[in-house]
Amino acid sequence: MDYRIWILPILLMLLVGGYYFGRKIMVLFPLNNKKQKIVYWGFLYLILTLILTRRSCFLIWIGYSIFFYVIFDGILFISKKFSKEKFFEKIYYKGIPILLVSFIILIYGVYNAGHPVLKKYVVRLPVSSDYKIAMISDLHLGTIHGEKILDEIVEKANNLDADLFIFAGDIFDEQTSLKLKEKAYQKFGEIKTKYGIYYVEGNHDLLTNEMEEGFFENGIQVLADEEVLINGEFYLVGRKDKRREMLGTPRIELKTLLKDLKSDYPIILVDHQPTDQELASSLNVNLHLSGHTHAGQIFPLNFAMQYGYHEEDDYHSIVSSGYGAWGFPFRTAGKSEMVLIQIKKEK
């Protein structure tokens, strides 16, 4: 991903948001002369820049503080129309309660991001046996989580005794080191399943020859616009990521990808980004697995992001919130999760 496109928006947010936040904090530290104000603003923007560049969670604390400041400014403005401003000003008390509440949210968000849960779904498909499919997505290894998380994932996966394990994209990030990737290939290869471990790329970990070789050497099968028939019962199809369309190396059209599959078998489609869902349904895909959205990760973004289970006739879709987080080790929307899908025979 070309992060340069974000430089100007981030700079504007830093300048405008920093000024607004600085004005609010200034109430707590009245400044008597111009020299003190220059030092104050210089120090404030230096701290904000360091927090941003180091991806510190304190940036989230500032963000939530600004969010609540704006809401309360609106409340104070409206309250003046009804001569109730003194009551709300007492509650506001120089903005200190807002800073405290935002700090409590920060603590919760860090804790929540670091404690993944097991999310279970039951899906009925036209199969003759029951299956257990485990899946994680959006680990972003090396940006939030390091090597220590690998043992945890393998242990949890093996405790599930799954028939298949799926890595549904963004397991790595653009900044993931080669050394950490090599460790991940080795550890992920220790996951025990009956019918294999499968990897599908995401928008942050587009498949390279080095990655494909690393997965292959450790018994992990890559599905890049490819399918495999599982136990003579159902197809598992993995798509290349939609981001490839912007890079000039488009993936195979879904209709083309599925056209030669035998109609007797159910189709489980893994596509990192939850796209082409209506098309997938029309092409008789039975189960559509995705990640990418992080369930919003930060409230209130969750209201704009797809997450969870959806069913319409014979079409089922599951969008995971992901095992990790992106940008910051912080989550106030949803929970980090490993997904367990129990495939049951239709009644």
Residue, then its C-alpha position, 0 to 999 in steps of 0.5 A: m500500500d502506498y502510504r504517501i497518499w495519507i500524508l496530507p490528510i494526516l498532516l491536516m488532522l494533526l494540525v487541526g485536531g492538535y490545535y483544538f485539543g491544545r486549546k482545551i488543555m490550555v484551560l488547565f494550564p493558563l499561560n501568562n505571556k507570548k513566550q510561554k504560549i510559543v513553548y507550549w504549542g511547540f512542545l504539544y506538536l512535538i509530542l503529538t508527532l512522536i505519538l503519531t510516528r510511534r503508533s502510540c495508543f495515546l493518540i487514541w486517547i487524544g482522539y477520543s478526548i477530541f470526540f467527547y470535547v466536540i460532543f460536549d461543546g455541542i451540548l454546552f451550546i444548546s444548553k445556553k438556549f435553555s439557560k442550563e449552561k451552568f449545570f453542564e459546565k459543572i459536569y464539564y469542569k474544565g474538561i477533566p472528566i472527558l480526559l479521565v473517561s477517554f483514559i479509561i476507554l484507552i485501558y479497555g481498548v488495549y486490554n480488549a485487543g490483546h485478549p482474543v476470543l473464540k467465535k463459534y458459528v454453526v452452518r448447515l450445508p449439503v454434506s454427509s458428515d460434520y466438519k470443523i473449520a478454524m480460521i483467523s484473519d488480520l493478524h498483521l504480524g509484526t505491527i501489533h503482535g510479535e513472535k510470542i503470539l505464534d505459540e498462542i495461535v498454534e496452541k489454540a488451533n490445536n485445541l480445537d481439533a479442526d478438520l481444516f485451518i484457514f488463514a484468511g488474509d493480512i496475516f502479515d503486513e508490509q512491515t513484517s520482517l523476513k525473519l518473523k515471516e520465517k518463524a511464522y511459516q514454521k510455527f503455523g506448520e505445527i497446526k494439526t488438522k485432518y484435511g490441511i492448512y490453507y492460506v489466502e492472501g489479503n490486501h496487506d500481504l499480497l502473495t510473493n514467491e518467497m511467501e509461497e515457498g515458505f508456506f509450501e515448505n511447512g505444509i501450508q497450501v496457498l489458494a490463489d484463485e484456486e480450489v481444492l476438493i475436501n474429502g470428496e465433499f465440498y470445494l474450498v476456493g481461495r481468491k486473490d485479493k481485490r487490491r490486485e485490480m488497482l495494481g494492474t494484476p487483476r484476479i480471475e473473475l469469480k464466474t470464471l473461477l467457479k465455472d468448471l466446479k461440479s455442481d454436486y459439491p457445496i462451495i466454500l469461498v475464502d475472499h479476504q475482503p467481503t466483496d462480490q457477495e451478491l455475485a457469489s450468492s447467484l453463483n451458488v456459493n454456499l459459504h463465503l468467508s472474509g475478514h478485512t473489516h476488523a469489525g470497525q476496530i474503533f468505535p463508532l467505525n463499527f457502524a460502517m463496517q460489515y461483521g458477523y454472520h449473514e444468511e439468505d436462502d442457501y447462501h451463508s457469509i461470515v466476516s471475521s473481526g480478525y485476530g489482531a488489530w491494525g495501526f494500534p494495539f487497541r480495540t473498542a469495536g468488537k473483539s479480536e477472535m479466532v473463528l470456529i465454523q461447525i459445518k453440520k449436515e442439513k436436516 
